[in-house]
């Protein structure tokens, strides 16, 4: 599976194809019988709300309310559980027969069938449709024909997809992938109604899905009103009348509105307010683990970072970073020092290996200095950590990391921050391979599998392997893990692959990121799922 470039990276919203269909406030029930409506902070989606074209958080929040797929990730444990899948059968982890549950419809009354999935997946994979999540279909046979790396596509549909009945279809992969069924809760695999294809522009103006909410109106730059679908057939019906998502360009303003009683929910407490949030909100402040890890990546296409013994320099830099101090002082314990390259939300059974990094992730100034010297010293005599300066609190933590490195090495100029004006410029320099030193990186899981933390980021030429690290042993272990028919064995093999990442310090793990949120006294039963997104349908109002 190719990796995702998420708009957790995104610095701003591009034009959205949704047509403004009304304004309206956040109060009232909106005509729903399910209770009152809550208001929540939000940002305009980057792209039109097509499931295969949304790979950023703000659009993803809406699609998670509008759609249900074959699987759904448990909002507490993250486990992939059957939703629209009645069953997914395989004897070889390469050929799958999927049966769709009966009695499910889209909110326009159209029946959800096997064809609803196959048509959606073929659309998402096709090169001509230019969908950002196309690579999620990369394991399905025929992807190289419908989405070639170069040249024109020679097929319009994936040869590995076949509708075999009203509720059944088959999937043939190009190789064994034992955990493939668990990826099917990701929104790119959502079904689509025929209206999406017959009246695409009309559908984009007011998307129709099969989830517990429907879109009532959207005014770009202002708000989106979602209301409960009374006839939703799922067992996870909404416990409220709807959600009004209010657009904020500054989360500090959203936090102020929350305290003033003008907003019910903020799901991204600003760094500047983290020290106050507990006193301001008491038990209405949430700080919970999420499937997010922050790292420092390296440009392995630069010979200075890919020579013999350069792994010692990277390990030395890792040991020069006082993670505990930074996460406590800068992030007010909303980050946890990383000890592996995945996330604690996976749990031991899912592949998380607490302490895998060993002493390489422990703050040890003397050993750090020794290793860097043994590795030939800092390339060019100085490390410049690149980051985009337009969003987030990146300057604060990058400066703190550099101060820690400088103190450990006894050199005030050993490390400096390298701010790059905008997110777009930052990403362009990365994709154009212009990085000359470490740069900020991070990963928010697409689905809770160890594979998703490793293969997209470190496999040779994977689309999110921004540093272009390459290791044959790692690649072989990933291939072996994907071919295992037993999930437990697959996880164990992925863990061996992660040990190769560790031994080469392919990236420096910094910290696991928590989800943070605050909510008003009107709300109850508020929680964040393992992806750090509010579980909107379970929130009660009043």
Order of alpha helices (4+ residues) and beta strands (2+ residues): beta-alpha-beta-beta-beta-beta-alpha-alpha-beta-beta-alpha-alpha-beta-beta-beta-alpha-beta-alpha-beta-alpha-alpha-beta-alpha-alpha-beta-alpha-beta-alpha-beta-alpha-alpha-alpha-beta-beta-beta
